Amino acid sequence: MSKIQINSDMFKEFYWFNEPGRHYFQDGLVIYTNPSTDFWQRTHYGFRRDDGHCLLTKRSGDFSFTAHFEFLPKEMYDQCGIMLRIDEENWIKASVEFENEDISRLGSVVTNLGYSDWATTDITSDVKSMWYRITRKGSDFLIETSYDGAAWTQMRIAHLHKECDAISVGIYACSPKESSFKCRIDSMSFEVGGF
């Protein structure tokens, strides 16, 4: 897949949810995460966090959203990827979460009615870039990932229980620990229609 270079003009219909302290455009959108930011609801750990950084736009009907990320994580759980969001208790994210110098977690979180799950696959921490695609068909969602933007692998198919026509979708990044890291989103696109 060829990259669709992004610039500030492409984000006229986007809005920040928890805007990071530092971000700018240079060969794409560069974000530096604020420390102690995360997205999670209740399950297993008990805590509730909804203060990670998102740049979102509203979309109705069926669509696919694709984005490419480059990232330089520093501490455990540093992450960036795509976010699809109805509200604090109903959302989906897909990303690579840094674990240590050897492994990271390529995974997705689906949060329904205030409870998050986390499905992961271990990958090498040598991976510093990733493509993500989320496709909507009504309340069902296909989440895919790719190393090159051409060959795609299904991560999961999921359902959001809260019905909503207009839904927010875009990119996100966060650093749950006392750290900050740099990521760049250098390509993104929408297509109409579901899977």
C-alpha positions in Angstrom: 0.0 0.0 0.0 1.4 3.4 -0.9 1.6 5.9 1.9 -0.8 8.8 1.9 1.3 11.6 3.3 -0.4 13.5 6.0 -0.2 17.2 7.0 -2.2 19.6 9.1 -4.8 20.3 6.4 -5.9 16.6 6.6 -7.0 17.1 10.2 -9.5 19.9 9.8 -12.3 17.5 10.7 -10.3 15.9 13.6 -10.3 16.9 17.3 -8.0 16.1 20.2 -9.2 14.0 23.1 -6.5 14.6 25.8 -4.2 16.6 23.7 -0.5 15.8 24.3 1.8 18.5 25.6 4.0 18.3 22.5 3.1 17.4 18.9 3.9 18.8 15.5 4.0 18.0 11.7 7.2 16.8 10.2 6.9 14.1 7.6 3.6 13.2 9.3 2.2 13.9 12.7 4.8 13.5 15.5 3.5 13.0 19.1 5.4 12.9 22.3 3.3 11.2 25.0 2.7 12.6 28.4 3.7 10.3 31.3 1.0 8.3 33.2 -1.5 8.2 30.4 -3.5 5.1 29.5 -6.8 3.6 28.3 -8.3 0.7 30.4 -11.5 -0.1 32.2 -11.7 -2.3 35.3 -10.9 -5.9 34.1 -8.3 -7.8 36.1 -6.3 -4.7 37.3 -9.3 -2.9 38.8 -8.3 0.6 37.7 -10.0 2.9 35.2 -8.0 5.1 32.9 -9.2 7.3 30.1 -6.5 9.9 29.7 -4.4 8.7 26.7 -4.0 11.0 23.7 -6.4 10.6 20.7 -6.8 12.5 17.5 -10.3 11.5 16.3 -13.0 12.3 13.7 -16.6 11.3 13.6 -17.8 8.8 11.0 -21.2 7.2 10.3 -22.0 4.1 8.4 -19.6 1.3 7.4 -15.9 2.2 6.6 -12.3 1.1 6.9 -9.6 3.3 8.6 -6.0 2.6 7.9 -2.9 4.2 9.5 0.9 3.7 9.6 3.0 4.3 12.7 6.7 4.6 13.5 7.6 4.5 17.2 10.5 4.6 19.6 9.2 3.2 22.9 11.2 3.6 26.1 9.3 2.1 29.0 7.0 -0.9 29.6 3.5 -0.4 28.1 4.5 2.6 25.8 2.0 2.2 22.9 0.5 3.9 19.8 -2.0 2.7 17.3 -5.6 3.2 16.2 -8.6 4.0 18.3 -12.4 3.6 17.7 -14.5 5.2 20.4 -18.1 5.6 21.4 -17.5 6.8 24.9 -15.3 6.1 28.0 -16.8 2.6 28.5 -17.2 1.5 24.9 -14.1 1.5 22.6 -11.5 -0.5 20.6 -7.8 0.1 20.3 -5.0 -1.8 18.4 -1.3 -1.2 18.9 2.1 -2.6 19.8 2.8 -2.3 23.5 6.4 -2.3 24.5 7.3 -4.9 27.2 11.1 -4.9 27.3 14.1 -4.9 24.9 13.3 -8.4 23.8 9.5 -8.7 23.3 6.5 -6.4 22.8 2.8 -7.2 22.6 1.0 -6.8 19.3 -2.6 -6.7 20.5 -6.0 -5.2 20.7 -8.3 -4.1 23.5 -12.1 -4.2 23.2 -14.0 -2.4 25.9 -17.7 -3.1 26.3 -20.0 -1.6 28.9 -17.0 -0.5 31.0 -14.9 -3.7 30.9 -11.8 -4.1 28.8 -10.2 -7.3 27.4 -6.7 -7.6 26.0 -5.7 -10.0 23.3 -2.0 -10.2 22.4 0.7 -11.9 20.4 4.4 -11.6 21.4 6.6 -10.0 18.7 10.2 -8.9 18.8 10.9 -5.4 20.1 13.0 -4.8 17.0 9.7 -3.9 15.3 9.5 -0.1 15.2 6.7 0.4 12.7 3.3 -1.1 12.0 0.2 -0.7 9.8 -3.3 -1.0 11.4 -6.7 -1.2 9.8 -10.1 -1.3 11.4 -13.2 -2.0 9.3 -16.7 -1.4 10.6 -19.9 -3.3 9.6 -22.7 -2.0 11.8 -21.7 -2.9 15.4 -19.1 -5.4 14.2 -15.4 -4.6 13.6 -12.6 -6.4 11.8 -9.1 -5.5 13.2 -6.1 -6.2 11.0 -2.3 -5.5 11.0 0.5 -5.4 8.5 4.2 -5.0 8.5 4.3 -3.6 5.0 0.8 -2.3 4.2 0.3 -5.0 1.6 0.0 -8.3 3.3 -2.7 -8.1 6.1 -3.2 -10.4 9.1 -6.5 -10.6 11.0 -6.1 -9.8 14.7 -9.7 -10.3 15.6 -13.4 -9.7 14.9 -15.2 -7.9 17.7 -18.6 -6.5 18.6 -19.5 -3.3 20.5 -22.7 -3.8 22.5 -23.6 -0.1 22.7 -25.3 0.9 19.4 -24.1 4.1 17.8 -24.3 5.5 14.2 -21.7 8.3 14.4 -18.5 6.9 16.0 -15.1 8.5 16.6 -12.1 6.9 15.0 -8.5 7.9 14.6 -5.0 7.5 16.2 -3.9 7.3 19.8 -0.7 7.1 21.9 0.0 6.8 25.6 2.6 6.0 28.3 1.1 4.3 31.3 4.4 4.5 33.3 6.4 7.6 34.3 7.8 8.0 30.8 7.4 9.7 27.4 8.1 8.4 23.9 8.0 9.6 20.3 5.8 8.2 17.6 5.0 9.4 14.1 1.9 8.8 12.0 2.9 9.2 8.4 0.0 7.7 6.5 -3.8 7.3 7.0 -6.8 6.8 4.9 -10.6 6.1 4.9 -12.6 3.9 2.6 -16.4 3.6 2.5 -17.9 0.1 3.1 -17.6 -2.8 5.5 -16.0 -6.2 5.3 
